[in-house]
Amino acid sequence: MSASVSAPAGERADARTASSRTAPSSTPTVRRALSRSRFWLIAAAGVVVIAGLSVLFAGGLGSTGTPLGASEPGPAGSQALVEVLRQRGVEVVEAAGYEDAAAAASAGTTLLVYDPEQYLDAGRITALAAQTEHLVLVNPGFGYLQALTPQTGFGGVSDDELLDAQCRLPAAQKAESIRVRGSDASGEDSSYRTDDPGAVECFPGGPGTFSLLQLPTAAGDLTILGSTRVLSNDGIADAGNAALALNLLGGTQTLVWYLPAITDVAATGDPSLGELTPGWVTPVLALAGIVAIAAAIWRGRRLGPLVIENLPVTVRARETMEGRARLYARSSSRLRALDALRIGALGRLGGLLGLPPSASAEEVSDASAALTGRHPAEVRELLLDGVPAGDAALLDYSGRLAELETAVRRAIDQTGRMDV
């Protein structure tokens, strides 16, 4: 007995084990979860990669430092020159803004201004020039030239890297020569020409063009230096760059070092939304828009070709006709309703007259008039040209169309009996 009972029990256990192995599992697997989240994982990875590249490029671009920054040790900065000037007893004041520069600049001081973006307007740069004895503009733009010395303009870029002084300016004579560009073409280099008879022109780079000009002003003098490499850490040791920079900027006890920023732009109204928005908002919004478009394309519904399906119900022709008639009556579309009646009448008349389906309405009208003996103009007015003036006229046209069909059918019957 015990053997006969245990055998079926073992078989049932084996059957349960086999069924549990073959039955599909409803628990989501890791592979299935990753497959469903593939797009979002790729999108997140793309965001991380873009952010990393942005940080990398921003770091690489910023490694050269602020151009001509007084405390910037990078190749484009001017910390080396500023430290040497301070060791020689010159007080170098770094102006944090226009107000600081205007407060520090006075008679007996030298003011250096480097503003490649031309943040200062004509009024502000003119005010600084009026209260400064020695104003040094480094690679000034067209707006500064027009405001301070309209007789001076751009002379292009010199083809030579090394320029000789060839002038009577003491700072230039001590330098003898300067290097305006390096082998890597770093720094900014411009030359200028002037018609001012009192100008001192130094370091010629071409016919009538110079890399340094010094012009007299009401407060003292204005010096225009076209090369930033002369003052930068990367180029200060080239040729006579150091001698020119030290003698040009170290002639007074105080040197005001001023690099205008966007905060120095004269306020003309309330700030715009773009000015108040942090700089990181625009790239983040652009990236979010790209991700949204990609998600819409990936998960969006794809419409296939149109599928023609039979209606679930059959609509009687009379109901369709009455429904269209009510729509025409509600919108007072008498001519459209008459056109529908005419189209039907022309089709039936063409069939009665034995005309091909390609026959025009004029051919059907002329054939109907010839068969019934009516005037062609009367039949054409009925089938083509007439316009109903009201509901009564529309009903009259409908009756006349039915009467014309009856006349054509009667004429055909009579012609057939006569032929027989």
C-alpha positions in Angstrom: 0.0 0.0 0.0 2.7 2.4 0.9 4.5 1.8 -2.4 1.4 2.4 -4.4 0.6 5.7 -2.7 4.1 7.1 -2.8 4.5 6.6 -6.6 1.6 8.9 -7.6 2.7 11.5 -5.1 6.2 11.6 -6.6 4.8 11.8 -10.1 2.6 14.8 -9.1 5.6 16.5 -7.6 7.6 16.0 -10.8 4.7 17.3 -12.8 4.5 20.4 -10.7 8.2 21.0 -11.1 8.1 20.6 -14.8 5.1 22.9 -15.1 6.8 25.5 -13.0 9.8 25.4 -15.3 7.9 25.7 -18.6 5.4 28.4 -17.4 6.4 31.9 -18.5 7.5 34.3 -15.7 5.5 37.5 -15.3 8.3 39.2 -13.2 10.1 41.8 -15.4 13.7 40.9 -16.0 16.7 43.3 -16.0 17.0 43.0 -19.8 13.4 43.9 -20.4 13.6 46.9 -18.0 16.8 48.1 -19.8 15.1 47.6 -23.2 12.1 49.8 -22.1 14.4 52.5 -20.7 16.9 52.4 -23.5 16.0 55.8 -25.0 16.2 57.6 -21.6 19.5 56.0 -20.8 20.9 57.1 -24.1 19.5 60.6 -23.6 21.0 60.8 -20.1 24.3 59.6 -21.4 24.2 62.2 -24.1 23.5 65.0 -21.6 26.4 63.8 -19.5 28.8 63.7 -22.5 27.7 67.2 -23.7 28.1 68.6 -20.2 31.5 67.1 -19.9 32.6 68.4 -23.3 31.3 71.9 -22.4 33.2 71.9 -19.1 36.3 70.6 -20.9 36.1 73.2 -23.7 35.3 76.0 -21.3 38.3 75.1 -19.2 40.5 74.9 -22.2 39.4 78.2 -23.5 39.7 79.9 -20.2 43.2 78.5 -19.5 44.8 81.4 -21.3 43.3 83.8 -18.8 41.7 87.2 -19.0 43.4 89.2 -21.8 45.6 91.9 -20.2 44.2 91.2 -16.8 46.4 92.9 -14.2 46.3 89.9 -11.8 46.1 87.3 -14.5 49.1 84.9 -14.6 48.1 83.2 -17.9 49.8 83.8 -21.2 47.3 86.5 -22.2 47.4 88.3 -18.8 49.7 91.1 -17.7 50.6 90.2 -14.2 54.3 90.1 -15.0 54.3 93.7 -16.2 52.2 94.9 -13.3 54.5 93.3 -10.7 57.6 94.8 -12.3 55.9 98.3 -12.3 55.0 97.9 -8.6 58.6 96.9 -7.8 59.7 100.1 -9.5 57.5 102.1 -7.1 54.5 102.7 -9.4 51.1 102.3 -7.7 48.9 100.2 -9.9 45.2 100.6 -9.2 42.9 97.9 -10.7 39.6 99.7 -11.4 36.6 97.4 -10.8 34.3 99.6 -12.9 33.8 102.9 -14.6 33.1 104.7 -11.3 36.4 103.4 -9.8 38.3 104.4 -12.9 36.8 107.9 -13.0 37.5 108.4 -9.3 41.2 107.2 -9.6 42.0 109.0 -12.8 43.2 112.5 -12.4 46.1 114.9 -13.3 49.4 113.2 -12.8 48.1 109.7 -13.4 48.3 107.3 -16.3 45.1 105.5 -17.3 45.3 102.3 -19.4 42.0 101.2 -21.1 41.6 98.0 -23.0 38.1 97.5 -24.2 37.9 95.2 -27.2 34.1 95.0 -26.9 33.7 98.8 -26.6 31.4 98.7 -23.6 32.0 102.4 -22.9 30.1 104.9 -25.0 31.5 108.1 -26.5 30.4 110.2 -23.5 32.2 108.0 -20.9 35.5 107.6 -22.7 35.6 111.3 -23.5 35.0 112.1 -19.8 37.9 109.9 -18.8 40.2 111.5 -21.4 39.3 115.0 -20.1 40.4 114.2 -16.5 43.4 112.0 -17.2 46.9 113.5 -18.0 48.1 110.3 -19.8 45.5 108.1 -21.4 46.8 104.9 -23.0 44.3 103.0 -25.3 45.3 99.5 -26.2 44.0 98.4 -29.6 41.0 100.8 -29.5 38.0 100.3 -31.8 36.4 102.7 -34.3 34.0 104.2 -31.7 36.8 105.2 -29.4 38.7 106.8 -32.4 35.7 108.8 -33.5 35.1 110.0 -30.0 38.7 111.0 -29.1 40.5 111.6 -32.4 38.4 111.7 -35.5 41.5 112.4 -37.6 42.8 108.9 -36.8 41.7 105.7 -38.5 42.7 102.1 -39.0 45.7 101.2 -41.1 45.3 97.4 -41.3 47.7 94.8 -39.9 51.4 94.8 -40.4 53.0 92.0 -42.3 56.2 92.2 -40.1 56.4 90.7 -36.7 59.3 92.9 -35.6 58.9 96.7 -35.9 61.6 99.4 -35.3 60.8 102.6 -33.4 61.8 105.3 -36.0 60.4 108.1 -33.8 61.4 110.7 -31.2 59.2 109.3 -28.4 61.6 108.4 -25.4 59.8 105.2 -24.5 60.0 104.0 -28.1 63.6 105.0 -28.5 64.6 103.0 -25.4 62.7 99.9 -26.8 64.4 100.3 -30.2 62.1 97.6 -31.6 59.0 95.6 -30.6 57.5 92.2 -31.5 53.8 92.7 -32.3 53.1 89.0 -33.0 54.5 85.7 -32.1 55.1 82.6 -34.2 51.6 81.4 -33.0 50.0 84.7 -34.1 48.8 85.2 -30.5 47.5 88.6 -29.4 45.8 91.4 -31.2 47.7 93.6 -33.7 46.4 96.7 -35.4 48.1 99.7 -37.0 46.7 103.2 -37.3 47.1 106.3 -39.5 46.4 109.9 -38.6 46.2 113.4 -40.1 46.9 115.1 -36.8 50.0 117.4 -37.3 50.9 117.1 -33.7 51.0 113.3 -33.6 54.1 111.3 -32.8 54.2 108.2 -35.0 56.2 105.2 -34.0 56.9 101.6 -35.2 55.8 101.9 -38.8 54.3 98.7 -40.3 53.6 100.0 -43.7 53.3 103.2 -45.8 51.7 105.7 -43.4 50.6 103.2 -40.8 52.0 102.8 -37.3 51.6 100.6 -34.3 51.9 103.4 -31.8 50.6 107.0 -32.0 50.8 109.7 -29.3 48.5 112.7 -29.8 48.2 115.9 -27.7 44.9 116.4 -25.7 43.6 119.2 -23.6 44.5 117.3 -20.4 47.8 115.9 -21.6 48.4 113.3 -24.2 46.7 110.2 -25.7 48.7 107.1 -26.6 47.3 104.5 -29.0 49.0 101.1 -28.8 47.9 98.7 -31.5 49.5 95.5 -30.1 48.3 93.6 -27.0 51.3 91.3 -27.1 53.6 94.1 -26.0 51.8 94.0 -22.6 51.0 90.3 -22.2 52.9 87.8 -20.1 53.5 85.7 -23.3 55.2 88.6 -25.2 56.6 90.9 -22.6 60.1 89.4 -22.9 60.2 89.7 -26.7 62.5 92.2 -28.3 62.0 95.6 -26.7 58.4 95.0 -25.5 59.3 95.2 -21.8 61.2 98.5 -22.3 58.4 100.1 -24.2 55.7 98.9 -21.7 57.7 100.0 -18.6 58.6 103.4 -19.9 55.2 104.1 -21.4 53.2 103.1 -18.3 55.7 103.9 -15.5 56.1 107.6 -16.2 53.8 108.6 -13.3 53.4 107.5 -9.7 50.0 106.1 -10.3 48.8 103.8 -13.0 45.0 103.0 -13.3 44.5 99.7 -15.0 41.0 99.6 -16.4 39.3 96.8 -18.4 35.7 97.8 -19.0 33.0 95.1 -18.7 29.4 94.7 -19.6 28.4 96.2 -16.3 30.0 99.5 -17.4 27.5 99.9 -20.3 25.4 103.0 -19.7 21.9 102.1 -18.7 19.3 103.1 -21.2 16.2 101.4 -19.7 15.0 98.4 -17.8 17.1 95.2 -18.3 15.7 92.7 -20.7 14.7 89.2 -19.8 17.8 87.9 -21.6 20.1 90.1 -19.5 18.5 88.9 -16.3 18.6 85.2 -17.3 21.7 83.2 -16.2 24.0 82.1 -19.0 23.3 78.4 -18.5 19.5 78.6 -19.1 19.8 78.9 -22.9 21.9 75.7 -23.5 19.8 73.8 -21.0 16.5 74.8 -22.7 18.0 74.0 -26.1 19.1 70.5 -24.9 15.7 69.9 -23.4 14.0 70.9 -26.7 16.2 68.4 -28.6 15.4 65.6 -26.1 11.7 66.4 -26.4 11.8 66.3 -30.2 13.7 63.0 -30.2 11.2 61.5 -27.7 8.3 62.7 -29.9 9.8 61.1 -33.0 10.6 57.9 -31.1 7.4 57.4 -29.3 5.1 59.4 -31.5 2.2 57.7 -33.3 3.0 56.8 -36.9 -0.1 57.2 -39.2 -0.3 54.7 -42.0 -2.3 54.9 -45.3 -6.0 55.5 -45.2 -8.2 52.4 -44.8 -11.6 52.4 -46.5 -14.3 50.7 -44.3 -17.9 50.1 -44.9 -20.4 52.2 -42.9 -22.0 50.2 -40.1 -25.4 51.4 -41.2 -27.1 52.0 -44.6 -28.4 55.5 -45.2 -31.3 55.9 -47.6 -30.8 58.1 -50.6 -33.9 60.1 -49.7 -32.6 60.8 -46.2 -29.3 62.0 -47.6 -31.1 64.2 -50.1 -33.4 65.7 -47.5 -30.4 66.3 -45.2 -28.5 68.2 -47.9 -31.6 70.1 -48.8 -32.0 71.3 -45.2 -28.4 72.4 -45.1 -28.8 74.3 -48.3 -32.0 75.9 -47.1 -30.4 76.9 -43.7 -27.4 78.6 -45.4 -29.5 80.0 -48.3 -27.3 78.3 -50.8 -30.0 78.3 -53.6 -27.5 78.3 -56.5 -25.6 75.3 -54.9 -28.8 73.4 -54.6 -29.8 74.2 -58.1 -26.4 73.1 -59.4 -26.9 69.7 -57.6 -30.3 69.4 -59.4 -28.7 70.4 -62.7 -25.8 67.9 -62.4 -28.3 65.1 -61.9 -30.5 66.3 -64.7 -27.6 66.6 -67.1 -26.4 63.1 -66.3 -29.8 61.6 -66.9 -30.4 63.6 -70.1 -27.1 62.5 -71.5 -28.0 58.9 -70.9 -31.4 59.3 -72.5 -29.9 61.0 -75.5 -27.2 58.4 -76.0 -24.3 60.9 -75.5 -20.9 59.6 -74.2 -20.0 60.4 -70.6 -17.4 62.9 -71.8 -20.1 65.0 -73.4 -20.1 68.6 -72.2 -23.1 70.4 -70.6 -23.5 72.5 -73.7 -23.7 69.5 -75.9 -26.4 68.0 -73.7 -28.3 71.3 -73.7 -28.2 71.7 -77.5 -29.2 68.1 -78.1 -32.2 68.4 -75.7 -33.3 71.6 -77.4 -33.1 70.0 -80.8 -35.0 66.9 -79.8 -37.8 68.7 -77.9 -38.0 71.6 -80.4 -37.4 74.3 -77.7 -35.3 77.3 -78.2 -31.6 76.6 -77.4 -31.3 79.8 -75.3 -34.2 78.7 -73.1 -32.8 75.2 -72.5 -29.3 76.7 -71.8 -30.8 79.1 -69.3 -32.5 76.3 -67.5 -29.5 73.9 -67.5 -26.6 76.3 -67.2 -27.0 80.0 -66.9 -30.1 80.8 -64.8 -29.7 82.0 -61.2 -32.6 81.6 -58.7 -33.6 84.8 -57.0 -35.5 83.1 -54.2 -37.0 79.9 -52.9 -39.9 80.2 -55.2 -37.6 80.6 -58.2 -35.6 77.5 -57.0 -38.8 75.4 -56.9 -39.7 76.7 -60.4 -36.3 75.7 -61.8 -36.7 72.2 -60.1 -40.2 71.7 -61.8 -38.9 72.9 -65.2 -35.9 70.5 -65.0 -38.3 67.6 -64.3 -40.6 68.8 -67.1 -37.6 69.0 -69.5 -36.6 65.4 -68.7 -40.2 64.3 -69.3 -40.3 66.1 -72.6 -37.0 64.5 -73.7 -38.2 61.0 -72.7 -41.6 61.6 -74.5 -39.8 62.8 -77.7 -37.6 59.7 -77.6 -40.6 57.4 -77.2 -42.4 59.1 -80.1 -39.3 58.9 -82.3 -38.9 55.3 -81.5 -42.6 54.5 -82.5 -42.2 56.5 -85.7 -39.0 54.7 -86.6 -40.9 51.4 -86.1 
